[in-house]
Amino acid sequence: MDTNEQIALLAHTVSQQGGQLDAMYAALTGILMAAKEYPAVAEFVGKRLEQHYSGHLANSQNESFMHAFELSRDLLTTASK
């Protein structure tokens, strides 16, 4: 694969992820709105985040991933209150 093909593939991949990120943002916004309105949803989201955090912490050796997960978890927890 030459350089132009690699650049084209990279550009295509990034453009596809943009749509996925928009969809994830919309879904997350809906969850946060529900969490603010319904305390049981906020509690459920918090428990699931902690469960996932524990699992990732035990299995991940990628410090950057764990740092990003911790920041996201904290933001979600704060936003849902």
N, C-alpha and C positions, 0 to 999 in steps of 0.2 A: 504494500500500500504506500503510495507516494505521499508527500507532505500535503498536497491539496486535498487528497482523499481523506487524510486524517483530520484536517481542519473541517472539512464538510461533515464528517461523521461527528466530530465534537460539537459543531454548531447545531446539528440536528438533535443530538442527545440533550444539549442544554435547553433547546427550545421545547422539547417534549417534557422536560422536568418542570418548566415554567407552568404548564397547565396542571401538572400534578400538584405543584406547590399551591396554586390558586385553589384547587379543590380541597386540599388539606386545610388551608386557611379558613375556607368557608365552613368546613365541618367542625373545626376547632372553635370557631366563633359561635356556632350553634350550641356546642357543648358548654362553653363558658356562659352563655346566656342562660341556659337551663340550670347550670350550677348556681348561678346567682339567684335564680328564682326559687329553686328547690334545694334546700339544705341536704336532703338525702342524696341528690346527684353529686353535690360537692364532696360529700363524705365518700361516696363510691369512687369518684375520680381520684381523690387523695389516696385512698387505700390501694387502688390499682397502680398508681404511680409509684408508691412505695414498694409494692410487690415487684414491679418491673425493675425498679432501681436495685433492689437486693439481688435479683437474678443477674442483671447486667454487671453489677459490681463483682459478683462471684465469678463470672465467666469472661469478662472483657479485660483485655490487656492494653486497650487503646485509651490512653489518658485523655486525648482530645474528645473522643466520643463521650466518655464519662463526664467530662467537664460540661459539654454541651447538654447532655441529658440532665445534669444537676441544675443548670441554668433554666432549662425549659420547665423542669419539674417545679422549681421555685416560682417561676413566673405564672405557671398554671395555678399553683396553690394560692398565690396572692390574688390573682385575677378572679378566682372562683369565690372569694370571700366577699 
